[in-house]
Amino acid sequence: GKKEPRFHPTQKPLPVMQGCLNLTGDAQIILDPFMGSGRTLVAAKNLGRKAIGIELEEKYCEIAAQRLAQERLF
């Protein structure tokens, strides 16, 4: 399969994150207090949910913002 670009050392595959979010029932707002490069937020966006991310490292916040601003996410 196509190898996904890695933006963070502990980045999880997008299908795994979307599967985890599907386990949250009808929760419409997802909180990720350890956002990293925003993978959970991307998964939430793909599922039509809102998300809040918290991250200490500014470089990862910038990556997450860029990923979420993309019209088409990988």
C-alpha positions in Angstrom: 0.0 0.0 0.0 0.9 3.6 -0.2 3.2 4.7 2.6 1.8 7.7 4.6 4.2 10.6 5.4 5.1 10.7 9.1 5.0 14.0 10.9 5.4 12.8 14.5 7.3 9.9 16.0 4.2 8.2 17.5 1.8 8.9 14.6 -0.9 6.3 14.3 -2.5 5.2 10.9 -5.5 7.3 10.0 -7.8 4.2 9.6 -6.9 3.2 13.2 -7.8 6.6 14.6 -11.0 6.8 12.7 -11.9 3.3 14.0 -11.2 4.5 17.6 -13.4 7.5 17.1 -16.2 5.3 15.7 -16.2 3.6 19.2 -17.2 6.9 20.8 -20.8 6.6 19.8 -22.5 9.8 18.9 -19.9 12.1 20.5 -19.7 15.2 18.3 -16.7 16.9 19.9 -13.4 15.0 20.4 -10.7 16.2 22.8 -7.1 15.1 22.2 -4.9 16.5 25.0 -1.8 15.1 23.4 -2.4 16.2 19.8 1.0 15.7 18.3 0.7 16.5 14.6 -3.1 16.3 14.7 -3.9 12.8 13.4 -6.9 12.5 15.8 -8.2 15.9 14.6 -7.9 14.8 11.0 -9.8 11.6 11.7 -12.5 13.6 13.5 -12.8 16.0 10.5 -13.0 13.1 8.1 -15.9 11.7 10.2 -17.7 15.1 10.3 -17.0 15.7 14.0 -15.4 18.7 15.7 -12.2 18.3 17.7 -10.1 20.2 20.2 -6.3 19.5 20.3 -3.8 20.4 22.9 0.0 20.2 22.2 3.0 21.7 23.9 5.4 21.7 20.9 4.7 24.6 18.6 6.1 22.8 15.5 3.5 20.1 15.8 0.7 22.6 16.3 1.8 24.2 13.0 1.8 20.9 11.2 -1.7 20.1 12.6 -3.0 23.5 11.5 -1.6 22.9 8.0 -3.1 19.4 7.7 -6.5 20.6 8.9 -6.5 23.5 6.4 -6.0 21.2 3.5 -9.1 20.8 1.3 -8.3 17.1 0.7 -6.7 15.0 3.5 -4.7 11.9 2.7 
